[in-house]
Each structure stands twice: as structure tokens, then as C-alpha cells.
């Protein structure tokens, strides 16, 4: 915003701006930075410890240079967790973007039903992911779950859900979608409601098909909103921990071991801090890289949208 | 097929699709509430028709004092985190909205980037440090680390609300002889109050929902609801009704808060990027 003011400076245009006036914004913001940077000191030490063989299990440690990194980058455990991270991140984000946008479009029709649903459909988003996982475990449970009873009607018994390597990812993705589709839906709904009416009216008069209007008008104008939803969802999905941990702790076997869980397991279960950190630093680097690209792209489409 | 019946078919189709999603989204909550009233004996052989009982609530809330304690812990930690964030974040947001200073956008993005730092990466070294300086398993330890969740949210959302107020309002108050803190407390804060309350409540929900930080940075002293609820999954003798009560009790405050802040939700969730 360019309307930021210099009102506190303007009255002494001819003199030099006094030090305290100049320092004021920094002083005001300093406590916030201290609080958050204070907590991020460990973040810097993380890089150092990734170069040591530090372990919670014993005293003292040695500097091992890049040995941890070499070991991990060459191990199948690492590449497996990269694969799971990518699969989980892309599947959940992709599904949530598509379904979220779809539901938002359906909610654009004005009637009493959509009015109520616009409120009710937000609820899953407010529930802690861990609690959501608990709720779904009650739903999917093979002895008391309603889904099992429903599937029995079709002759399907004891569907394995999270307990089989074949269906565990699908189950986790479904729970993630249950929680976060409303997030995308809310943002898309806000975007759709903010679109100008006139281009759509002229498109209707010109007799453009609904799909044509959507592709050439709605989607391009919605871009800034789509990017925001995408950034928030993808960054969180790539580091998802709570849902997977509550569902299977990464299992069965290593089916759902993404980078977060592998890092956690190596650090806490096996107590090898030095070896755990490379997984997480790698994850952080990936997230940082993708998010900075996406934020840049968002700023660009936002400028374009404002220019139209 | 004429135009009118085609429109009607379309309308039915759309409503049908919406209903399918609505069932997926809402039915689990309905099912959860139902289970909370089911006794262990009826759990396996009944579906929708059963004799409701309050036994599960009695056991979780009255008998097991742990869960109530976790609930109170959650309120203390989440509430404390939001208050601390407000204390430092409201002035911070104001500075970012109103002053031009070098490195401003860099600072703002640094604060935002905390939101995207992998939680486990922050926790692993912090676990060591907290144990060394005695913050492990303390209220303040959690309140401090929760700043990574609540502070970026509040600063970014409130910055937008401050920017929405025209500079002239402040200049007029300045001319009337108000000092800067009078302008801040008597003019600006009342103007952003609805947004302030809503984003504080949303920050509270985020803090309330967090699981990773309390799981690893606190032990038996300060167990939060999200961590305590997990015990119901892990136990061998599963009481599904009690599990349902635990989940329902943890989810209830959030659903109520969500209803209150509905209008500000989009703006809060997108950290002010979408001014819905």
C-alpha cells in the first residue's frame, strides 16, 4: 500500500529527522521480532547440529562434517520419504483445489439451502486435524463404524482403510481433504463474490457456453485467489504431521513416512538428532523455494488483475 | 427437451452434487454426536436407534480428571499465546501499516515465513534448548513457541485492517491535539475492534488445534486436549463412546468460535491476502 504516511516526519521537513522518530517503527516492531527470532535461534543451530553426530542417548558429540548428509542422500529411506511427501502434498492439494472450487461454484446459487450450507460446511476446518482423524477412525472402524455398515450393504466386509499399505495413503488424503476443502471453498467463494458482474452478463448475451465462460472469464479473474489457496495448502500439506501421526504414526510399515515423520522418528524414537536434521532442513529448503516462487507468481497475477 | 425442463434438471443435478459433498462434510460430526450418547454395550449392535445415555460424558468429564485438566491447559496456553501476540503484534502491525522504513517488506515477509517453517524442524533443536533452560513442559514454554502460529497471523491480518483506515482520520486527530498514543487507543483501536476480536479468536483456534508443539515440548504436566485425545486411540481396551466424547468436547469451542467470527474468517485464514 502506497498510502503509508509520513505524517510523523512531515512537520520537520527542514531539519534532519530526529533519531528517535526514525527509530520508532523499528522499536515498535522489535518485540515481535525478538519473540519469533528468539524461538528461531534453534533453527540456525539446526544447521550446525546436522553436521555433528549429536544424539539424545549419550553425552557429547563430534563434528562429522557432511557425513550425515551423505549417508541420508544415498539412502532409500530418504528417497522413499521424499516420494511420500510429494504424493501426499500433490494429491491433497490437487483434490482440495478442484473440489473446493467446485463446491464454491455450486454455492454461488442463491437460495436458503446454500445459505445454510455456507455456514455448516466450514465446521470441519475449525476442528483440530488430530481430532478430525479421531472422528474418522470412529467412522471407518470395522466393528462400530458407520462406513463399514454402509459398505456391508454392498457386500464389502472389513475394508482395510489405514491398516493396509494399499489404502493407507488414500485414507489419510481423504481425512486431509475433509478438513481442508472448506479452506479452499471459503477463499474461492470470496473470490467469486468479488468478481465484477458486467463481463458475465455480456458473455451471457453473446451466448457463450457455461464452460467457455468459466475457462475464459471466471478462471483468469479468480487467479489471485487460486494462488493464495494453493500457497497455503501446498506449504502445509508438504509438512503434514498431525493427521498421519494420529492415523498410523507413518505406517503400516513405512507407507506414510513423509519427511516430517521420518525426521521425527530419527530424532525422537532413535534419538539421533544429527541424522534427523538433514531430512527436515531438506524439507524446509524445498518449502522455502516453492513458496517464494509461488508468492512471486501471486504478486504478478495480482498486479495483472488490478490492471484489468 | 425444452429449455425450462433442461434448467430444472440442471438445478437438480447441482443440488444433488452439493448434497453429496455436504453429507461427506457434515455426517461425520452428526455420527460423532450420536456415538457420545451410546453405551459400550450398544455400540456394536445398534446403528441409529438406541437408548441414549450420558454415561460417556460422566466418565470423561467427571471421572477422568485428566481430560478436564487438559482442557483447562489448552485454554491457558492458547489464551496466553494470543494475549502475548496481541501485546506485541498490534503495535507491530501498526508500524508495518503506517510507517515507511527501509527493509519493511523484508521484515514483514520474515514474520510471515515463520508460518511455513516445518514444525518438526523447529521442535527438534528447541527440545534440547528447552530442557537446558527449564522451559520444557511449562506453560510459558508452550506460549512462547505458539508465537510462531499466532503472531504472523495477527500481524498480517491487523496490518490490513490498519491500512483500511484512511490516514486523514489520524491527521485530523493529530490536529485536534491528540498525542500519538491517544490517536492509537481512542481512534484506531475502536475502528479495528471487530477485525481485532475476530483475528484474535482465529489465532486462538489455530493455537488450540496445534498438536505437534504440545506433543513434543510438554510432558505430563501440561498435556493439551489434542495430545490427550490421542490416548483414546492408543489404548487397548477401546471405549468408543468415550473417544467420541473426547473428540466432541475438543471440537465444540472451535465450532462456536467459528460461528462468531464467520464474517472475518476469509480475511483471517488468508492472513489478510483476501479481503473477503
Interface residues (C-beta under 8 A of the other chain):
Chain A: X1 X3 X4 X5 X6 X7 X8 X22 X24 X25 X26 X28 X29 X31 X32 X33 X35 X36 X38 X39 X40 X41 X42 X43 X45 X46 X49 X56 X99 X102 X103 X106 X107 X109 X113 X114 X117 X119 X120 X121 X122 X123 X124 X125 X126 X127 X128 X129 X130 X131 X134 X135 X136 X137 X138 X139 X141 X143 X144 X146 X149 X178 X181 X182 X183 X186 X187 X189 X190 X191 X193 X194 X225 X228 X229 X232 X235 X239 X241 X242 X245 X246 X259 X260 X263 X264 X267 X268 X273 X276 X277 X280 X281 X283 X284 X287 X288 X291 X298
Chain B: X11 X14 X15 X17 X18 X21 X22 X24 X25 X26 X27 X28 X29 X31 X32 X35 X43 X44 X47 X84 X87 X88 X89 X91 X92 X94 X95 X96 X97 X98 X99 X100 X101 X104 X107 X110 X111 X113 X114 X115 X116 X117 X118 X119 X120 X121 X122 X124 X125 X126 X128 X129 X144 X145 X147 X148 X151 X152 X155 X163 X166 X167 X170 X171 X174 X180 X205 X208 X209 X210 X211 X212 X215 X216 X225 X226 X229 X230 X232 X233 X240 X243 X244 X246 X247 X250 X251 X254 X255 X257 X258 X259 X262 X265 X266 X269 X270 X273 X274 X276
